């Protein structure tokens, strides 16, 4: 059977490098080696363009069905905060995926709402505001009030006998789709109107064990100022427990 020719993966041929660089970075001649591997039929192979910062090469590889797929980080459900950390009497500001949002309880719709944390008037943070006696989210700066759909219900400075300026679309707050599940407020980080009813088409991940009373469930979410890789390294290091968490967890010291 015909042998499969393998090209060195160290670097592409010098002629290709010279086409992209003013000076070659390798002077050692390249050699080709052979292997006893069987050549696949050409019908099972496709061309794949590999791009690097300095050179472009082409190689043969198996057909990858997923190579053209793209993951949209802002078209997914995310756990935003445990309900236990919220207060129905006051809004709470949270930063998630680089977005500043405000979570508040809409007693008129009996649901948690997630808004863009900016008043459309002067961009004051709505999380610094309050819930008024009618259950509306009120901005702390000029008192503009908003309903659960993001629509402005009241502009105190507007004359009562004048035009209904509060009904302008420019007076509305951007609303993120949200829902409560497993004692957690979830949100869809995209305010595009086409996602308004996304909950009817796609729901957050469901974990049946959390709803099963035979399981003991603890939901904890905290903002920690370091990367996930440091967090995982810490969680996988049991030797620090006796000293960093003294008196919290039982620990038997090794014999001396």
C-alpha positions in Angstrom: 0.0 0.0 0.0 1.1 3.5 -0.7 2.8 5.2 2.3 1.4 8.4 3.8 3.9 11.3 3.5 4.1 13.3 6.7 5.4 16.9 6.6 7.4 18.3 9.5 5.2 20.2 11.9 8.0 22.3 13.2 7.6 25.1 10.6 6.4 25.5 7.0 8.9 25.4 4.0 11.4 28.3 3.8 9.9 29.5 0.5 6.6 30.1 2.2 8.2 31.9 5.1 10.2 34.1 2.8 7.0 35.2 1.1 5.8 36.7 4.4 8.9 37.7 6.2 11.8 39.9 5.1 14.3 37.4 6.5 14.1 33.7 6.9 13.9 32.6 10.5 15.2 29.0 9.8 18.4 28.1 8.0 18.4 24.3 8.6 17.1 22.3 5.6 13.8 20.6 6.0 13.6 16.9 5.6 10.7 14.7 4.8 10.1 11.4 6.5 7.8 8.6 5.6 5.6 6.5 7.8 4.0 3.1 7.4 0.5 4.7 8.0 -2.0 3.9 5.4 -3.2 6.8 3.2 -6.9 7.6 3.6 -8.9 7.9 0.4 -9.2 11.5 -0.8 -12.9 11.4 -0.5 -12.5 11.5 3.3 -10.1 14.4 3.3 -10.7 18.1 3.0 -8.4 21.1 2.8 -8.1 23.2 6.0 -6.6 26.7 6.0 -4.5 27.3 9.2 -3.8 30.9 10.0 -0.9 32.1 12.2 0.3 35.6 13.0 3.1 35.4 10.5 2.5 32.7 7.9 -0.4 30.8 6.3 -0.2 27.1 5.6 -2.4 24.4 4.2 -2.6 20.8 5.4 -4.9 17.9 5.1 -7.1 16.7 7.9 -10.3 14.8 8.6 -13.6 16.5 7.9 -14.6 18.6 11.0 -18.4 19.2 11.0 -18.1 21.7 13.9 -15.3 23.9 12.4 -17.8 26.5 11.2 -19.9 26.7 14.4 -19.7 29.9 16.5 -20.8 30.2 20.1 -22.8 33.3 20.9 -22.1 34.2 24.5 -25.0 36.7 24.6 -27.6 34.3 23.4 -27.7 31.9 26.4 -29.3 31.8 29.8 -27.1 32.7 32.7 -27.6 32.3 36.5 -27.5 35.9 37.8 -28.0 35.7 41.5 -29.7 33.5 44.2 -33.1 34.8 45.2 -31.9 34.5 48.9 -29.5 37.4 48.2 -32.2 39.8 47.0 -34.5 42.1 48.8 -38.0 42.7 47.4 -38.0 46.2 49.0 -35.0 47.5 47.1 -33.2 47.1 43.7 -29.8 45.5 43.5 -27.1 46.3 41.0 -25.0 43.4 39.5 -22.3 43.2 36.9 -22.5 40.1 34.7 -20.7 39.4 31.4 -19.4 43.0 31.5 -23.0 44.3 31.7 -24.3 46.5 34.5 -27.8 45.3 35.3 -30.3 46.0 38.1 -32.5 43.3 39.6 -35.8 44.3 41.3 -39.1 42.8 42.4 -42.1 43.8 40.4 -45.0 43.2 42.7 -47.5 44.0 40.0 -46.3 41.1 37.9 -45.1 39.1 40.9 -41.8 38.5 39.2 -38.1 39.5 39.4 -37.1 41.9 36.6 -33.7 42.5 35.1 -33.1 46.0 33.6 -30.1 47.8 32.1 -28.8 49.7 35.2 -29.1 53.1 33.5 -32.0 55.6 33.6 -32.7 56.8 30.0 -32.8 60.3 31.3 -29.4 61.1 32.6 -27.9 57.5 32.8 -28.0 57.5 36.6 -27.8 53.9 38.0 -31.3 52.6 38.7 -29.8 50.3 41.4 -29.3 53.4 43.5 -33.1 54.1 43.3 -36.1 52.7 45.2 -39.3 50.8 44.8 -42.2 53.3 45.2 -45.5 52.7 46.9 -47.1 51.5 43.6 -44.4 48.9 43.0 -42.5 50.8 40.3 -38.8 51.2 40.0 -38.0 54.8 40.7 -34.7 56.6 39.7 -33.0 58.3 42.5 -31.9 61.3 40.4 -35.2 62.8 39.1 -37.8 60.4 40.2 -38.7 58.8 36.9 -40.7 55.7 37.5 -40.7 52.5 35.4 -42.9 49.5 35.1 -42.0 45.8 34.6 -41.9 46.1 30.8 -39.4 49.0 31.0 -42.0 51.6 30.1 -41.9 54.9 31.8 -44.9 55.4 34.1 -44.2 58.9 35.5 -41.9 61.9 34.9 -42.6 64.1 37.9 -41.3 67.3 36.2 -43.6 67.0 33.2 -46.7 69.3 33.4 -49.9 67.4 34.1 -51.8 69.3 31.3 -49.0 68.9 28.8 -48.1 66.1 26.3 -47.6 62.6 27.7 -43.8 62.7 27.3 -43.4 59.7 29.5 -44.9 57.5 26.8 -42.0 58.2 24.4 -39.9 55.2 23.4 -36.9 57.3 24.4 -38.1 57.2 28.0 -38.0 53.4 28.2 -35.4 51.3 30.0 -33.8 48.3 28.2 -35.2 45.0 29.6 -33.4 41.7 29.7 -35.5 38.5 29.6 -35.4 36.9 33.0 -37.0 34.0 35.0 -36.7 32.3 38.4 -35.7 28.7 38.6 -34.1 26.6 41.3 -34.2 29.6 43.6 -32.0 31.5 41.2 -32.7 34.5 39.0 -31.6 33.8 35.4 -31.3 36.3 32.6 -30.7 36.4 28.9 -28.0 39.0 28.3 -29.5 40.5 25.1 -32.2 43.3 25.0 -33.0 42.8 21.3 -36.8 42.7 21.0 -36.6 39.4 19.1 -35.6 37.7 22.4 -38.6 39.1 24.3 -40.3 35.7 24.4 -37.2 33.6 24.4 -38.4 31.8 27.5 -41.1 30.1 25.5 -38.6 28.7 23.1 -35.6 28.0 25.2 -35.4 27.5 29.0 -32.5 27.6 31.4 -30.7 24.4 32.2 -32.8 22.2 34.5 -31.3 20.1 37.3 -33.9 17.8 38.7 -31.9 17.0 41.8 -32.2 20.5 43.0 -36.0 20.1 43.2 -35.7 16.7 44.8 -36.2 17.0 48.6 -34.1 13.9 49.2 -31.0 15.9 48.1 -29.4 18.5 50.2 -28.9 21.6 48.0 -26.8 24.6 48.8 -26.8 27.5 46.3 -24.0 30.0 46.7 -22.9 32.7 44.4 -20.3 35.3 45.3 -18.2 37.8 43.3 -14.5 36.9 43.7 -11.9 39.2 42.2 -9.8 36.6 40.4 -9.9 34.2 37.5 -11.5 30.8 37.5 -8.2 29.0 37.1 -7.1 30.4 40.5 -10.4 29.4 42.0 -10.2 25.8 40.7 -6.6 25.5 41.9 -7.7 26.6 45.4 -10.7 24.2 45.5 -8.4 21.3 44.5 -5.9 22.1 47.3 -7.2 20.4 50.5 -4.0 21.0 52.5 -5.0 24.6 53.1 -8.3 23.8 54.7 -7.1 23.3 58.3 -5.4 26.7 58.3 -7.5 29.0 56.2 -10.8 27.5 57.4 -9.9 26.6 61.0 -12.9 25.7 63.1 -15.2 25.5 60.1 -14.4 22.0 58.8 -13.3 18.9 60.8 -9.7 18.0 60.3 -7.4 15.3 61.7 -3.8 16.4 61.8 -1.3 13.9 60.6 0.6 12.0 63.3 4.0 13.5 64.4 
